[in-house]
Amino acid sequence: MLAPARRRPVGSFVTAAALLVCLSLPPLFSELSGRGQRAIVVTVIVVVLWTTAALESGTTSLLAIVLLALTGAAPTVRDALSGFVNPVPYFLIGVLAMGLAVAKSGLAERIARRILTHARGRSLQVYVQLVLAMPALTFILPSATTRSSILVHIYEEVFALARVPAGAPVIKAVMLALSSINRLASTALLTGGITPMMAAAIIGGMSWTGWFVMMAVPYWGLLTLGAVLTWLLHRRGLARTMPAAALEVAGAWKGGESRTLLIVLGASALWLTDSIHHLDPAVPALLALVALLTPGFGPLKWGDLDRGVGWANFFVIGASISLAQALGDSGAAAWLARGLVGALPAMSRHAVATVMLLMVGATALRVLIPNIAGFLALALPVAMSVGREAGLNPLVCALVVMMTGDAVLYFPVQSASSLVIYERGHVTAGEVLRFGVWMTLVAYVAILGIALPYWTLLGQGVHALPDAR
């Protein structure tokens, strides 16, 4: 009989093998091409392997590229590698290096000592400080991946100084917050990352101020509910005091700390002013990387980058984008979207019921499509057309679908910021999945109880159909 530790990998490989057999089947649906069918099967195989961790995440990512090329789900090898032409993986490496520099320069330890001093040995205080800091930090560091990359080093230093054992509830709570709800603070800003920028472009373009007015209250409400959920799941452990930390008085600022802070703030300033210079977010990240690696100025050497950056992240993000590209180009994603979301108006003529069905359809689509860019590219146009056909506000329909998909993570590879935390070994794929299920319910509550009433007050109710849209 197989040992329990071996059952999951064996089961995952059996599932993947069964799905591989499906690649040889002829097209089973009249509206879905053979290439589209193979793209769906390859995506499911990769998602199964990513979710169960039967293979290392980087290994699974490389397998995804091979399967896309061999099966014809991507027409050529170049198409299979399209995700690595995208700037997002390079943006990720840049921000990961920023986090590494904050740790190596001593800046993380300085901030960690300040956090511990204010927490006074209380686990709950450490957690509350993090949650309250998220909206404020977003204006300095708009990218959730950047914040996660930097904060994970800071909080690891906090727990090391306080001699908190690995796996303690306070560590789980903080790391779950960093991986799952930290992203939500970013989407409140139009410059907060891929999700808001891509959504605003698909919807038809919105100003920074217009986006912030529409999204700050719903997303901060969603963040608050997510923080309360995390506390409820770990409240007993958070009620405990942490071991006393013997803290020495922090010394004077060192040159490396000051220069690292200057580089981080400089990159953040470029991200915040992208409406002026129109630089892709990857450019400031790579500029920061070059500055951090410059001898005599930055605190890093290339060897530090080799050892300290989780290169699996690079391959996971690139493979995710390639999968999303294959799903889109093959017509598979549009076929899925029509099946999951497009039929909703025929299911209900009640506005709120239609919105709820949109949320359910978006949830199912988010499970199937690991990449948020792929999800938004498919779901938002369909959601807006659903709104028009049902006589509802297409803007509201699009934002509801966006919030539904953006609020949840069912496996770490769905978000670069979550992947940064997961690769550090503080949370498991199972913990991310369980939290994602709970956050699905929280997202529904936030949309129905906060977002829809708030948008109605702004003149963007469910029934409104502005001429501008």
VENQUI-V579738 format. One record per residue. N is the residue number from 1. RES is the residue in one letter. PSI is psi in degrees with one decimal (NA if undefined). OMEGA is omega in whole degrees, -180 to 180 (none if undefined). NEAR is the number of other ideal C-beta (glycine too) atoms within 12 Angstrom. Layout:
N	RES	PSI	OMEGA	NEAR
N	RES	PSI	OMEGA	NEAR
This chain:
1	M	137.7	-178	6
2	L	141.3	175	11
3	A	150.2	-179	9
4	P	-35.6	-177	10
5	A	-22.4	-177	10
6	R	-11.4	-176	13
7	R	-41.1	-176	15
8	R	-49.7	177	23
9	P	-41.8	-180	21
10	V	-44.7	178	18
11	G	-38.1	179	20
12	S	-42.6	-179	26
13	F	-36.3	177	22
14	V	-44.1	178	19
15	T	-45.4	180	24
16	A	-39.1	179	31
17	A	-41.2	178	17
18	A	-39.9	179	18
19	L	-34.4	176	27
20	L	-37.6	177	25
21	V	-36.2	-179	13
22	C	-21.8	180	25
23	L	-22.6	-179	28
24	S	-5.6	-178	16
25	L	146.7	175	18
26	P	165.8	179	13
27	P	129.8	-176	22
28	L	-13.7	-177	16
29	F	135.2	-174	18
30	S	-32.4	-177	11
31	E	1.0	-178	16
32	L	123.5	-179	26
33	S	163.5	177	25
34	G	-39.8	178	24
35	R	-41.4	179	27
36	G	-40.3	179	31
37	Q	-42.6	179	33
38	R	-35.6	178	37
39	A	-40.0	178	45
40	I	-44.8	-178	40
41	V	-43.4	178	39
42	V	-42.7	180	42
43	T	-43.4	180	44
44	V	-41.8	178	32
45	I	-47.8	-177	39
46	V	-41.3	179	48
47	V	-41.8	178	40
48	V	-46.2	-179	35
49	L	-38.6	176	39
50	W	-45.6	-175	42
51	T	-41.3	-176	33
52	T	-9.3	-179	29
53	A	32.5	177	28
54	A	-32.2	171	28
55	L	159.5	173	26
56	E	145.9	-174	22
57	S	-38.6	178	38
58	G	-38.6	178	26
59	T	-44.2	178	21
60	T	-37.6	-180	38
61	S	-42.6	177	38
62	L	-38.1	176	28
63	L	-37.1	179	32
64	A	-43.9	-180	49
65	I	-44.0	-180	36
66	V	-45.9	-179	23
67	L	-39.9	178	35
68	L	-41.4	-178	44
69	A	-43.4	-175	26
70	L	-36.7	-175	19
71	T	-14.5	-176	33
72	G	5.3	174	26
73	A	-31.9	168	43
74	A	131.6	-173	37
75	P	-37.7	-178	21
76	T	169.0	176	18
77	V	-37.3	178	18
78	R	-39.8	177	16
79	D	-38.5	178	26
80	A	-29.3	-179	34
81	L	10.8	-175	28
82	S	-29.3	-180	32
83	G	-24.7	-178	37
84	F	-5.4	171	29
85	V	-22.8	178	17
86	N	143.1	-179	27
87	P	-14.7	-173	24
88	V	-45.2	179	41
89	P	-33.6	-179	36
90	Y	-34.7	172	32
91	F	-42.6	-179	39
92	L	-44.8	180	47
93	I	-39.6	178	39
94	G	-45.9	-177	43
95	V	-30.9	174	50
96	L	-39.5	177	45
97	A	-35.4	177	49
98	M	-43.2	177	54
99	G	-40.8	178	51
100	L	-40.5	180	41
101	A	-38.4	177	42
102	V	-37.3	179	44
103	A	-47.6	-174	36
104	K	-34.6	-176	32
105	S	-15.6	-176	35
106	G	-5.8	-179	28
107	L	-37.7	179	37
108	A	-42.4	-180	36
109	E	-39.2	179	30
110	R	-45.9	180	32
111	I	-38.7	180	34
112	A	-41.0	179	36
113	R	-38.9	178	26
114	R	-41.3	179	22
115	I	-45.6	-179	37
116	L	-37.0	179	35
117	T	-43.1	-179	23
118	H	-29.2	-179	20
119	A	-29.3	177	32
120	R	41.5	174	18
121	G	6.6	-178	25
122	R	121.5	-180	24
123	S	-43.3	-179	36
124	L	-37.3	-179	28
125	Q	-38.7	177	26
126	V	-44.1	-179	43
127	Y	-45.2	-179	41
128	V	-40.6	178	25
129	Q	-42.6	180	31
130	L	-48.4	-177	42
131	V	-43.6	-180	35
132	L	-28.0	-178	20
133	A	-21.3	-173	31
134	M	-52.0	180	42
135	P	-39.1	-179	32
136	A	-42.7	-179	18
137	L	-24.5	-179	32
138	T	-33.4	-180	35
139	F	-24.6	178	25
140	I	-43.5	-180	28
141	L	85.5	-174	44
142	P	-33.1	-176	43
143	S	125.5	177	51
144	A	-35.3	179	50
145	T	-40.6	177	46
146	T	-47.5	-179	51
147	R	-44.3	-180	45
148	S	-43.5	-178	50
149	S	-36.4	-179	48
150	I	-46.7	-174	46
151	L	-30.7	-180	47
152	V	-37.5	177	45
153	H	-39.3	-180	38
154	I	-46.1	-177	36
155	Y	-27.9	171	47
156	E	-37.7	177	32
157	E	-38.9	177	31
158	V	-50.0	-176	41
159	F	-28.7	176	36
160	A	-42.9	179	23
161	L	-36.2	-179	31
162	A	-0.2	179	34
163	R	43.4	177	18
164	V	128.5	-178	35
165	P	150.0	179	16
166	A	139.8	179	17
167	G	3.8	179	18
168	A	150.5	-178	28
169	P	-37.2	-179	31
170	V	-34.7	177	41
171	I	-43.8	179	36
172	K	-44.5	-178	37
173	A	-46.3	-179	43
174	V	-44.1	-177	49
175	M	-34.2	174	44
176	L	-40.1	178	44
177	A	-43.2	179	48
178	L	-37.6	-175	51
179	S	-28.6	-170	46
180	S	-39.4	-177	51
181	I	-12.6	177	50
182	N	-36.8	-179	46
183	R	-31.0	-172	45
184	L	-30.1	178	49
185	A	-30.0	-177	46
186	S	-39.4	-174	45
187	T	-16.7	176	45
188	A	-18.9	178	36
189	L	139.4	179	41
190	L	-27.4	179	35
191	T	15.3	-173	39
192	G	-2.5	179	44
193	G	-166.4	-176	43
194	I	-44.6	-174	43
195	T	-56.1	-178	49
196	P	-38.9	-178	41
197	M	-42.2	-179	33
198	M	-41.3	180	33
199	A	-44.3	-180	39
200	A	-37.8	179	32
201	A	-42.2	-180	21
202	I	-41.0	-179	30
203	I	-31.4	178	35
204	G	7.6	178	19
205	G	126.6	177	18
206	M	148.6	178	28
207	S	163.1	178	14
208	W	-46.5	-178	27
209	T	-43.4	180	14
210	G	-41.5	178	20
211	W	-45.5	-177	32
212	F	-42.6	179	28
213	V	-40.9	-179	22
214	M	-37.2	-166	35
215	M	-19.2	-175	42
216	A	-50.7	-177	31
217	V	-49.8	178	24
218	P	-41.4	-176	41
219	Y	-36.4	176	44
220	W	-34.1	174	30
221	G	-41.9	178	32
222	L	-40.7	177	43
223	L	-42.5	180	41
224	T	-44.6	179	28
225	L	-39.3	177	32
226	G	-37.7	178	41
227	A	-40.3	178	37
228	V	-40.5	178	26
229	L	-45.7	179	34
230	T	-42.1	178	41
231	W	-42.7	-179	29
232	L	-38.8	-179	19
233	L	-22.6	-176	27
234	H	23.3	-171	31
235	R	-34.8	-179	19
236	R	-44.3	179	16
237	G	-34.0	-180	27
238	L	-15.8	178	34
239	A	-13.0	-178	17
240	R	156.9	174	24
241	T	152.0	177	20
242	M	154.5	175	32
243	P	145.5	-178	20
244	A	134.9	179	15
245	A	126.8	178	26
246	A	95.4	-174	12
247	L	130.5	173	23
248	E	159.5	178	12
249	V	130.0	-180	10
250	A	136.8	-179	20
251	G	-172.1	179	11
252	A	155.3	179	10
253	W	137.2	177	17
254	K	159.9	-178	18
255	G	-40.1	180	17
256	G	-38.4	178	26
257	E	-47.2	-178	26
258	S	-43.3	-179	19
259	R	-37.6	177	28
260	T	-44.1	178	38
261	L	-39.4	179	30
262	L	-41.5	-180	25
263	I	-45.7	-180	39
264	V	-46.1	-179	45
265	L	-34.1	178	26
266	G	-44.6	177	24
267	A	-40.4	179	41
268	S	-39.1	179	33
269	A	-39.5	178	23
270	L	-37.6	177	32
271	W	-41.0	-177	44
272	L	-24.2	-177	28
273	T	25.4	-177	18
274	D	-21.0	178	27
275	S	-17.8	179	20
276	I	-50.4	-175	12
277	H	-15.3	176	16
278	H	29.9	176	12
279	L	140.4	172	22
280	D	143.0	-179	21
281	P	-23.6	180	41
282	A	-27.4	-177	30
283	V	-51.5	175	21
284	P	-36.4	179	36
285	A	-42.4	180	41
286	L	-34.0	173	27
287	L	-43.4	177	31
288	A	-39.9	179	46
289	L	-44.4	179	35
290	V	-43.8	180	25
291	A	-40.5	-179	29
292	L	-26.4	-179	43
293	L	-1.9	-179	29
294	T	120.9	-179	19
295	P	136.0	179	12
296	G	-11.2	179	12
297	F	-56.0	-180	20
298	G	158.6	-178	31
299	P	-5.2	-173	35
300	L	153.4	167	36
301	K	164.1	-178	19
302	W	-33.1	177	18
303	G	-34.7	176	12
304	D	-38.7	-180	22
305	L	-40.6	178	27
306	D	-42.8	-175	15
307	R	-33.3	-168	14
308	G	-15.1	-179	29
309	V	129.0	177	35
310	G	94.1	-175	35
311	W	-16.9	174	26
312	A	-32.7	178	32
313	N	-42.8	-179	42
314	F	-45.8	-177	34
315	F	-34.6	179	35
316	V	-46.3	-179	46
317	I	-44.1	179	47
318	G	-44.3	179	38
319	A	-38.2	179	48
320	S	-43.5	180	46
321	I	-39.0	178	44
322	S	-41.9	178	46
323	L	-44.7	179	50
324	A	-38.6	179	45
325	Q	-42.6	179	38
326	A	-41.7	178	44
327	L	-40.8	-179	47
328	G	-48.3	-176	35
329	D	-30.2	-178	28
330	S	-10.1	-176	33
331	G	-2.8	-178	26
332	A	-40.9	-177	39
333	A	-42.3	179	37
334	A	-38.4	178	30
335	W	-44.1	177	30
336	L	-44.7	-178	37
337	A	-42.6	179	38
338	R	-40.4	-179	26
339	G	-37.2	-175	22
340	L	-32.8	-173	34
341	V	-36.5	-170	46
342	G	-25.5	-178	29
343	A	1.6	-173	21
344	L	-40.8	-179	38
345	P	-31.3	-180	27
346	A	-15.2	-176	14
347	M	-19.9	-178	19
348	S	141.6	176	20
349	R	2.6	179	15
350	H	130.0	-172	17
351	A	-51.8	-177	29
352	V	-37.8	178	25
353	A	-38.7	177	19
354	T	-40.4	177	33
355	V	-41.8	179	39
356	M	-39.6	177	27
357	L	-33.9	174	33
358	L	-40.7	180	50
359	M	-42.7	180	40
360	V	-44.1	179	29
361	G	-40.6	179	37
362	A	-36.2	178	44
363	T	-45.7	179	34
364	A	-41.2	180	26
365	L	-36.5	180	43
366	R	-33.9	177	41
367	V	-38.3	-175	29
368	L	-28.8	-175	37
369	I	108.5	-174	42
370	P	-24.0	-174	45
371	N	126.9	-176	47
372	I	-34.6	178	44
373	A	-42.9	177	39
374	G	-41.4	178	41
375	F	-48.8	-177	48
376	L	-41.4	-178	41
377	A	-30.8	-178	32
378	L	-46.0	-170	42
379	A	-37.2	-174	51
380	L	-45.8	177	40
381	P	-39.4	179	31
382	V	-42.8	-180	36
383	A	-40.0	179	47
384	M	-38.8	178	34
385	S	-32.7	174	27
386	V	-44.9	180	39
387	G	-43.7	-179	38
388	R	-42.0	-179	21
389	E	-32.9	-178	21
390	A	0.4	-179	33
391	G	26.4	180	18
392	L	170.8	179	38
393	N	112.6	-177	35
394	P	-30.6	177	34
395	L	-46.6	180	38
396	V	-42.7	179	42
397	C	-42.8	180	49
398	A	-44.0	-178	41
399	L	-34.5	177	48
400	V	-46.7	180	49
401	V	-40.4	179	50
402	M	-47.6	180	50
403	M	-40.7	-180	49
404	T	-46.2	-179	46
405	G	-34.1	-176	51
406	D	-25.7	-174	51
407	A	-17.3	-170	47
408	V	150.0	170	43
409	L	124.7	179	46
410	Y	-19.4	172	35
411	F	149.9	-169	41
412	P	-31.8	-175	45
413	V	-3.8	178	46
414	Q	-10.8	-179	43
415	S	134.3	178	47
416	A	-39.0	-179	50
417	S	-36.4	177	50
418	S	-38.2	-179	48
419	L	-35.5	177	47
420	V	-43.2	-179	45
421	I	-43.3	-178	46
422	Y	-40.8	-178	39
423	E	-16.8	178	36
424	R	-10.6	174	34
425	G	14.2	-177	20
426	H	-26.5	178	34
427	V	151.6	180	38
428	T	164.4	177	24
429	A	-35.8	178	34
430	G	-39.3	179	18
431	E	-38.7	177	32
432	V	-41.8	180	34
433	L	-47.5	180	30
434	R	-42.7	179	23
435	F	-36.3	179	39
436	G	-37.9	178	35
437	V	-45.5	178	24
438	W	-41.5	-179	28
439	M	-24.4	175	42
440	T	-46.4	178	34
441	L	-40.5	179	24
442	V	-41.0	179	34
443	A	-41.7	178	42
444	Y	-43.2	179	31
445	V	-44.1	-178	27
446	A	-40.1	-179	38
447	I	-48.5	-177	41
448	L	-35.4	-174	30
449	G	-22.1	-177	20
450	I	-56.0	-172	29
451	A	-52.7	-176	41
452	L	-46.9	176	35
453	P	-39.9	-179	20
454	Y	-45.4	179	28
455	W	-33.1	177	31
456	T	-40.6	177	21
457	L	-29.9	179	16
458	L	1.9	-180	24
459	G	15.3	178	19
460	Q	60.4	180	34
461	G	171.6	-179	24
462	V	-37.9	-176	32
463	H	-14.4	-177	23
464	A	142.6	180	24
465	L	74.5	-176	23
466	P	144.2	180	19
467	D	-29.7	-178	7
468	A	-20.6	-180	15
469	R	NA	none	22
